């Protein structure tokens, strides 16, 4: 049981390049989230999904897009990377669809992204 | 004003000490409270999860919620060097459908051998 797995773990991009971060969870959770973590700012929600085929904006969505084509996967895309997007990105999942409500979030180990 | 305030530390203590980590919050609607431990270059790991007010104990860890003061605490007894990490508090409202978890910025703890 792997929990939440993020791919890749590290990446360096040049300004203007695009990339996709992949998050996979094997806990049958309905909700999935993408956060960024920056020094002194804590975890900030980028986008989230409450179920397969649905996505919504969080606190800091600009410059990012997401897709949830399968329940277990949540993809975060950067269309044209900017230095301000240098950060550590965390995926999380929560809310078991078998009726166990109010479950806390489980996190992956992050993707460290540098934009030059 | 942030919804959740947490002293960033670092907090340095000798091995075996009792550690007290705290968060204050402003939204009285928060009902669920969590503590996460985050090691360097790792994701947050859930330590404690409590509902409303009161205490919850798990091994060396005790979580305490005082809703009247809007104040939550995590106590670590007999602290070990392996407890050295950043501790994040988090909270959410009662609605089971809510997506919104509010996180503190984390307190960095160093336990010295």
HADDOCK unambig.tbl for C-alpha pairs under 7 A between the chains (distance, minus, plus):
assign (segid A and resid 40 and name CA) (segid B and resid 105 and name CA) 6.18 0.50 0.50
assign (segid A and resid 41 and name CA) (segid B and resid 105 and name CA) 5.95 0.50 0.50
assign (segid A and resid 42 and name CA) (segid B and resid 103 and name CA) 6.72 0.50 0.50
assign (segid A and resid 42 and name CA) (segid B and resid 104 and name CA) 6.28 0.50 0.50
assign (segid A and resid 42 and name CA) (segid B and resid 105 and name CA) 4.07 0.50 0.50
assign (segid A and resid 42 and name CA) (segid B and resid 106 and name CA) 7.00 0.50 0.50
assign (segid A and resid 43 and name CA) (segid B and resid 103 and name CA) 6.35 0.50 0.50
assign (segid A and resid 101 and name CA) (segid B and resid 96 and name CA) 5.74 0.50 0.50
assign (segid A and resid 102 and name CA) (segid B and resid 96 and name CA) 5.16 0.50 0.50
assign (segid A and resid 107 and name CA) (segid B and resid 43 and name CA) 5.77 0.50 0.50
assign (segid A and resid 107 and name CA) (segid B and resid 44 and name CA) 5.99 0.50 0.50
assign (segid A and resid 107 and name CA) (segid B and resid 45 and name CA) 6.87 0.50 0.50
assign (segid A and resid 108 and name CA) (segid B and resid 43 and name CA) 5.46 0.50 0.50
assign (segid A and resid 109 and name CA) (segid B and resid 42 and name CA) 4.70 0.50 0.50
assign (segid A and resid 109 and name CA) (segid B and resid 43 and name CA) 4.01 0.50 0.50
assign (segid A and resid 110 and name CA) (segid B and resid 42 and name CA) 6.71 0.50 0.50
assign (segid A and resid 110 and name CA) (segid B and resid 43 and name CA) 5.94 0.50 0.50
